[in-house]
């Protein structure tokens, strides 16, 4: 319910101004990633993995947790190709480091680790 000067306004008196603003593209960079208590461990793990000789890192969590954002940061920092697991078979030759997103959508997710 809209209110003016503390009093309810009749529905017909409410007007909304529509602004035609350009939509900003999502920024999936390290600078735009907000580190908080809920994702701090994931960021630490990614940073440690980048500095390590390990060849595999799995980032998992619920939808909306920031996994794709971390994947994009990682791909940019190690100059890797970022693809969805859905298209992994059709992606062609890999040739360089690979960051696979949406592994839950792969036909056989366990095959991604072999």
N, C-alpha and C positions, 0 to 999 in steps of 0.2 A: 504494500500500500504506500503510495506517495504521500509525503507530508510537506506542508508549507507553513512555516512559523509555528510548528508544533501541532497544527491541525490537519486532520486527514483531508486530502484533496479528492474531489469527485474524479472517477476514472476518465471522463471526457476531457478534463483539464490537464492531463499529463501529456507532455510532449517530449520526445527524445530527439536530440540533434544527432544525425548520422554524419560521421566524418569519414571522408574517403581517403584514408591513410594507406600508404603502401605497406604491405606485409613484409616484415623483416625476416630474412631467411634465418633458420636456426643456426646458432653459433655453437659448434661442437668442438671447441678448442680447450686447451688446458686452462687458459685464462678465464674462460666462461664457466668452468666447472666449479661448483660451489662445494668445497669440502666441509663436511659436518661430521658429527659423531656417528651418524648412520653409514657413512661411506668412507670414512678415513682409513680403515683397514684395507679396503680395496685399492685405494690410491697408493698406500704404502707398499702393498704387494706388487702392484704394477711397476712402481719405481724400482723396487728391488729386483724384479724379474728383468727389467731392461738392462740393469747392471750385471746380471748373472749370465752364465753360459747356458742356462736351461733353454730348451727348444720349445717347450710347451707351457702355456699358461691358460687356465680355464677360469673365466669370470662368470659366476652364476648368481642368480638372485631373482626376486619376483619382478613381474612386469612393472615398468616405471621406475626401477631402482637406479637407472643410469648406466646400465651395461653397454648400451650402444654408444653413449657419450665416451665412456672409457675406451671402448674399442676404436673409436675414431681418433682419440688422442694417441693411443698406442700405435695405430697404423701410421699416423703422421710422423711420430717420433722415430720409428724404426724403418720408415720408408717401405711399408708393407701395402699389399693390395688388400682392400676390404671388400668382402663379398658376403652375401647371405648364404647360409647353408642350403637354402631351397634351390639355389642355382649352382651348387658346387660341381655337380657332374657335368654341367653344360658350360662351365667357366673356361674350359680349355686349359692349355699348359699353364702351370703355376709360375715356374721360373724364379720366383723371389719369395720373400717372407709373405705370409698370408695371415690375415685376421678374419676369422669366420664369425659372422653375427647370426643370430636367430637359429642357433643349433637345435633348438627344440622343433624346428620345422623341417629338419633333414629327414629323408626317407628312413635312414637307419643311423640315428645319432651315434651309436657305439662305433660305427665304421669311421667316424671322424678321428678317432684316436689311434687308428691302426696305420 
